[in-house]
Amino acid sequence: MELDFWHRRWQKNEIGFHESEGNTLLKEYFEHWQLPDKARVFVPLCGKTKDIGWFLSKGYAIVAIELNESAVQALFAELGVDPLIESHGPLLRYSADNLIVYVGDFFSLTASDVGDIDGVFDRGALVALPEPLRHKYSEHLRMISNTNKQFLLTYDYDQALFAGPPFSVTSQTIHQIYQHHYSITQLYRGKIAGGFRSQDEVFEGVYLLFNTHG
């Protein structure tokens, strides 16, 4: 992964796709995901998303990974929690109660690190990655999550007008990446009022991905 690029963005606070109040589409379409009570959810490239606090408030457990340690420190500070910090192979492991966040390269994370989960919440991982990394990301995610069902959020816009991230990820791209292992249902596609940055025509998408092989 482009480690230096992401560290620079966090240092400069150039994280325009961080949502200060959490994601409204998660709350609106959450029931379609069909998670069991007290589910354990994996959040790749979590940043300091408010959605983790929302999951925890509903009684769910979270395991996540984030490249930038300052983002993880900010996450725990905003939650008002003092984490236990441990070395874990090439990663750091921040943990407290029902929350574990690994710090380091996503591709260094193993299925054993993630453990048993009930679903994957991809709210900012796929859209954070340039096109050459998406297949590698999706294959590694599938391996470490045991092809578990996903709740996926995307942005869709004219990539030629804005370099990203967040990058534009179309429905066609999602099917190219995931169709051989998942059934794919698009629950929502809607225009973001005002767009973001220099983009006026920006659409959000919500997808459910279910393992087609059991």
CORSUL-V830592 format. One record per backbone hydrogen bond with DSSP energy under -1.0 kcal/mol. CO is the residue of the C=O (numbers start at 0). NH is the residue of the N-H. Records with the same first field share a line. If there is no record, write none. Layout:
BEGIN
CO = NH, NH
END
This chain:
BEGIN
0 = 2
1 = 5
2 = 6
3 = 7
4 = 8
5 = 9
6 = 10
7 = 11
8 = 13
12 = 14
14 = 17
18 = 21
22 = 26
23 = 27
24 = 28
25 = 29
28 = 31
29 = 32
35 = 38
38 = 60
39 = 117
40 = 62
41 = 120
42 = 64
45 = 48
48 = 51
49 = 53
50 = 54
51 = 55
52 = 56
53 = 57
54 = 59
55 = 58
60 = 40
61 = 99
62 = 42
63 = 101
64 = 45
65 = 103
67 = 71
68 = 72
69 = 73
70 = 74
71 = 75
72 = 76
73 = 77
74 = 78
75 = 80
83 = 94
85 = 92
87 = 90
90 = 87
91 = 102
92 = 85
93 = 100
94 = 83
95 = 98
97 = 61
98 = 95
99 = 63
100 = 93
101 = 65
102 = 91
104 = 107
105 = 108
109 = 113
110 = 114
118 = 41
119 = 150
120 = 122
121 = 152
124 = 127
125 = 128
126 = 166
129 = 132
130 = 133
132 = 136
133 = 137
134 = 138
135 = 139
136 = 140
137 = 141
138 = 142
139 = 143
140 = 144
141 = 146
148 = 119
149 = 208
150 = 121
151 = 206
153 = 204
154 = 168
155 = 202
156 = 158
157 = 160
169 = 173
170 = 174
171 = 175
172 = 176
173 = 177
174 = 178
177 = 180, 181
180 = 211
182 = 209
184 = 207
187 = 205
189 = 203
191 = 194
195 = 198
198 = 195
199 = 201
201 = 191
202 = 155
203 = 189
204 = 153
205 = 186, 187
206 = 151
207 = 184
208 = 149
209 = 182
END
